[in-house]
């Protein structure tokens, strides 16, 4: 496993329902692991890999999955594909190392991590039980690269976004939902009075939605 990662492991031998959670630009493997105890009553395993790209953040260092291009909203297919290949290999290694219930493997991502999660799950929908996109965006050029795949109709997807998101405008989330519907993906969309973040309300909805799938 060539990516640093954090792990929340439930009690018991497993296999456990598992979420692979991809952090946003400038964050780290520690960014999302804190929500794990609130999901599935602490019975859901969470694995948070860390992007290999170092990102200067003030006096510290954060991490990213692929370089930002121009305004940070452009789609670089080559960079995303390379990062996706690395995360795909990480997931395969994690399945061998940890007690993962492969029938209940959820892919989630926040912000830039959500862009990568979209790409991975929509490219290989049969591998995942569900997809979660938090404060993220499905770029139309990415949609254009996707080949037809009927398995997407069996990929429940939750999209959560803040109406006041200052990093990724809410219009992009709404656009993403329409793209998902065009692809035949069963999508649930939730919009909140929040910015580029996860709040108590959005976390509660996420936990309830996951309970129906993997609880």
Residue pairs with C-beta under 8 A, 6 or more apart in sequence:
1 90
1 93
1 94
1 97
2 86
2 89
2 90
3 49
3 50
3 51
3 52
3 86
3 87
3 90
4 29
4 49
4 50
5 29
5 47
5 48
5 49
5 50
5 90
5 94
6 29
6 30
6 33
6 47
6 48
7 33
7 45
7 46
7 47
7 48
7 98
8 33
8 36
8 37
8 45
8 46
8 47
9 16
9 45
9 98
9 99
10 16
10 42
10 43
10 44
10 45
13 99
14 45
14 98
14 99
14 100
14 101
15 99
15 100
15 101
15 102
16 43
16 44
16 45
16 99
16 100
16 101
17 40
17 43
17 44
17 45
17 101
17 104
17 105
17 106
17 214
17 215
18 44
18 45
18 46
18 47
18 98
18 100
18 101
18 104
18 105
18 106
19 36
19 39
19 44
19 45
19 46
19 47
19 106
19 107
19 108
19 132
19 210
20 47
20 48
20 49
20 87
20 91
20 94
20 105
20 106
20 107
20 108
21 32
21 33
21 46
21 47
21 48
21 108
21 109
21 110
21 113
22 48
22 49
22 51
22 65
22 87
22 107
22 108
22 109
22 110
22 113
22 114
22 116
22 117
23 29
23 31
23 32
23 48
23 50
23 51
23 63
23 109
23 110
23 113
24 31
24 110
24 111
24 112
24 113
24 114
24 135
25 55
25 62
25 64
25 65
25 68
25 72
25 111
25 112
26 55
26 57
26 62
26 63
26 64
27 62
27 63
27 110
28 50
28 62
28 63
29 48
29 49
29 50
29 63
30 48
31 48
31 110
32 46
32 48
32 108
32 110
33 46
33 48
35 46
35 198
35 203
35 206
36 42
36 44
36 45
36 46
38 203
38 207
39 46
39 206
39 207
39 210
40 207
40 210
40 211
40 214
40 215
41 215
43 215
44 210
44 214
44 215
45 98
45 99
45 100
47 94
47 98
49 87
49 90
50 63
51 63
51 64
51 65
51 83
51 113
52 63
52 65
52 83
52 86
53 63
53 64
53 65
53 66
53 67
54 61
54 62
54 63
54 64
55 61
55 62
55 63
55 64
56 62
64 112
65 80
65 83
65 87
65 112
65 113
65 115
65 116
66 76
66 79
66 80
66 82
66 83
66 112
66 116
67 76
67 79
69 75
69 76
69 79
73 137
73 139
73 168
73 172
74 139
75 139
75 141
75 142
77 141
77 142
77 145
80 115
80 116
80 119
80 142
81 119
83 116
84 116
84 119
84 120
84 123
87 116
87 120
88 120
88 124
91 105
91 127
94 100
95 102
95 105
101 214
103 129
104 129
104 213
104 214
105 127
105 128
105 129
106 128
106 129
106 130
106 131
106 132
106 210
106 213
106 214
107 117
107 120
107 121
107 128
107 130
107 131
107 132
108 114
108 117
108 131
108 132
108 133
108 134
109 115
109 116
109 117
109 118
109 132
109 133
109 134
109 136
110 134
110 135
110 136
110 198
111 134
111 135
111 136
111 167
111 168
111 196
112 136
113 136
114 133
114 134
114 135
114 136
114 137
115 136
115 137
115 138
115 139
115 142
117 131
117 132
117 133
117 136
118 131
118 133
118 136
118 138
118 142
118 176
119 142
121 127
121 128
121 131
121 155
121 157
122 131
122 138
122 146
122 149
122 152
122 155
122 183
122 185
123 146
125 149
125 151
125 152
125 154
125 155
126 151
126 154
128 155
129 156
129 213
129 214
130 155
130 156
130 157
130 158
130 210
130 213
130 214
131 155
131 156
131 157
131 158
131 185
132 157
132 158
132 160
132 206
132 210
133 157
133 158
133 159
133 160
133 176
134 160
134 161
134 198
134 202
134 206
135 160
135 161
135 162
135 165
135 167
135 168
135 173
135 196
135 197
135 198
136 159
136 161
136 168
136 173
136 176
137 168
137 172
137 173
137 175
137 176
138 175
138 176
138 179
138 180
140 175
140 179
143 179
143 182
143 183
146 183
150 184
152 183
152 184
152 185
153 184
153 185
153 186
154 186
155 185
155 186
156 186
156 188
156 213
157 180
157 185
157 186
157 187
157 188
158 187
158 188
158 190
158 206
158 209
159 173
159 176
159 177
159 180
159 187
159 188
159 189
159 190
160 189
160 190
160 191
160 192
160 198
160 202
160 205
160 206
161 168
161 170
161 173
161 189
161 190
161 191
161 192
162 170
162 191
162 192
162 193
162 194
162 195
162 196
162 197
163 170
163 191
163 192
163 193
163 194
164 170
164 193
164 194
164 195
165 173
165 194
165 195
165 196
166 195
166 196
167 195
167 196
168 196
170 191
173 189
173 191
174 189
177 187
177 189
180 187
181 187
188 209
190 202
190 205
192 199
192 201
192 202
194 201
194 202
198 206
